[in-house]
Amino acid sequence: MPKRILSGVVTSDANEQTVTVSVERRFTHPVLKKTIRKSKKYRAHDENNTYKVGDSVRIIECAPKSKTKRWEVLQVADA
């Protein structure tokens, strides 16, 4: 099974080697036909603490690195 890749914005870099990435998805409500925005936060591994709050990044699934980390930062997303 291929690994998922998501794009999001770094919302926190307070922890060592970890960033919190907020990923937003948009979809049409099945009944109301209105566009809905939902966001979810993922904790991602950042080996060298290179990413700061506000950076647009791409994250990829990986084997568990800790209790909460199942993602690692792939690269900076092109804006």
N, C-alpha and C positions, 0 to 999 in steps of 0.2 A: 504494500500500500504506500503511495507517495506521501511525503511529508507536506503538511499544510504550510503555506506562507501567507502571513497577514501583514497589512500596513497599518501603522498607527502613529500616535504622537506620544513622546515621553512625557509623563506627568510627574514622575518622581525619580530622583537619583540619590536619595539619602543613604541607602544601604550600600555596603561594600560589594562590588562586582554584581550588582543587581539594579535593574531599572524597571519601573512600572510603566507599561505601555497601554494607552487607552485606544481601543480599536472600535470604530464606529461602522455600523452596517445600516443600510437603508432598504426598506422593502415596502410593498404596497399592502395595506390592510385588506384581508380577504372580503370583508363585508362593507366597510366604509369607503374603500378605494382611495384612502388617504395615504400619503407617503409618511412612513413612521421611521424615526431615527432611534436606534438603540446602540448603546455603547457597553463595552465590557473591558475590564482591566486584566492584563496578563503580566506576570512577573517574569522577566527575561534575564538571562545571564549576559553580563557585560564584562568580559575578562579584564580589560585595562581601564575601566571607568572612563571611557572616551565620550559617552553620550550624555548630554545635558538636557534639562527641562526645556521643552519646546521643539526638540529635534524630531523630524519625521523619519521614522525608521521602518525597516521590514524585519519581521521576526519569523523564525522557522521552528517547527516542532523538533524536539530532541528527547533523548532518554532523560529521566528525572535527575536533576542536578542537586536538588534539596527537597524539603517537604513541600514547598510551594512552586518551585521553578521547573517547568517542563518545556520552556522555550529558550532560544538564544537569539541574540541580535545578529542578523545576517549582514545588513549594510544600511547606509543612509538612503532613504527613499528619495528619488528624484522628484522635485516639486514641479 
